[in-house]
């Protein structure tokens, strides 16, 4: 099993933040099926202010670049979801150039 920690900000707008939360209270079934189909076994998203932290556990063979592209290509609803979510997000200041969800480095494990 692989584990990932990633972060991104929501846009600094209360209505946008609430829309994002509403969508995640009722995630589209195609999105849930699509994420599971590419090897994501567990995904948690936490929020503090407008910053999001995503924790994922995946199968060993999971490759984020390859598999997220596969997920979006497999079902138009998955691509639509990603575009909708992206319209409410912006990279964190410490993201690398071109990086959307910034990969975080594990610094401690108990």
C-alpha positions, 0 to 999 in steps of 0.5 A: 500500500502507498500513502499520499498527503497533498494540499491545496487551497479553496478560493477565498470566497465563502460561497465557493467554500460552501459549494465545495463542501456541499458537493463533497457531502453528496459526491457523484457515484461515478466519481466514487467508482472511478477513484476506486477503479484506479486503485485508491482504497481510502481518501480523506480530505480535511479542511482548515480555513480554506486549506485542504489536506488530502490523505490517500491510501492506494494499491502499490501499483498506483501512479498518480500521473498515470492513474488520475489521467485514466480516471478522468478519461474513463467517464465524462462525469469524472472529468466534469467533477474534476473541472468543477472542483478545479474551479473552486481551488487554487494551488498553495503558495509552496506548490511547485510550478504547474503543481495543482494538489501539492505533494507533501513530504512525510516527516513523522510516523508513529 
